[in-house]
């Protein structure tokens, strides 16, 4: 018998260090999303169910399902709204034709377009009135892009998605041009595209700062502050949420793998293998309750030491439409 062999049962297993969980702040709901949800809730109180909502009020299934349970009916087009029913337009904004048609049909409509998106709409009108062709930086097919491009006559605005698109533009600097941007873009990508536009068209007009909203830029800056310390970043958000997708990109550009999740149930324990510091954030349309659900789920897999890393305080609040405040 070899008495020097260690007794496996007696070998102490080193305790696993707690998982450091860095939670980015600001994260989650922005003022535009808060306002849009409140508009639907107040419309339900005022008119009773059903209240129709054109397009997902904000890009979050949890929010949409919660409003459906209270009597909201989500449709994609106005012709799905019956005569006489109230209808709310989503936070992303709609082409001008939509409220015009709703008015012609005598519908009671409420506009939940985020005021920061409406501001871009007004800028688009002003630039066209000033005789300029608009180069709009945004993502093709996103409802905000469709809404903003629909503020001006067809042919008065062109979409630019990349620096390569800028090089391919068929204008000379003799054409009066202006640029505008979608509100939920990557701050860094947009800066590159604007720089390319200014280099090619030195007289191009544009806003003083891009129209990327405070919530989008704050959430990207908060991810930048934690990403390099983390081996993985979880972003709570929907696959069609532009600002959430940009948060994934921001982390990945800094070399940190990132996963977009909608709910805690999607988290696989193996994702945390080898992870000592995990980052967590949420897109502007994801409620805090989903953040807590994710923290709880991670706590079921590992012992967690939670820290909130705050890079900015947000105090923005937007007024409700007049019809709902009297
Ligand atoms: Fe408004 Fe920005 Fe929120 Fe979009 S992300 S609803 S533009 S505040």
Boltz pocket constraint, residues with backbone or C-beta under 6 A from the ligand:
constraints:
  - pocket:
      binder: B
      contacts: [[A, 30], [A, 31], [A, 32], [A, 33], [A, 91], [A, 114], [A, 115], [A, 116], [A, 117], [A, 183], [A, 184], [A, 213], [A, 214], [A, 215], [A, 216], [A, 243], [A, 284]]
      max_distance: 6.0
